């Protein structure tokens, strides 16, 4: 069964609101970080959200996926543009696996030399 992303996003944001009441500085700090990148104005909102979606996939953050998919659509991102951004995330995840596989082989070689 597919996840109810709209319901999940609403529930998540409600819980974040609860956290903001309990620990306002933490949530305010996150909001500051989230907005800091956009302040330079070098990337448009759609590009920013496409990057956020690719990062959300690589960090496996369902909340980020729910929030940034909605934001990407609000900024005019098409399904095709989102798919292309996700393709970049997939390629980088595979590339990271290759890179870290090389590190495992290096660690193994270090054991052989010890």
Order of alpha helices (4+ residues) and beta strands (2+ residues): alpha-alpha-alpha-alpha-alpha
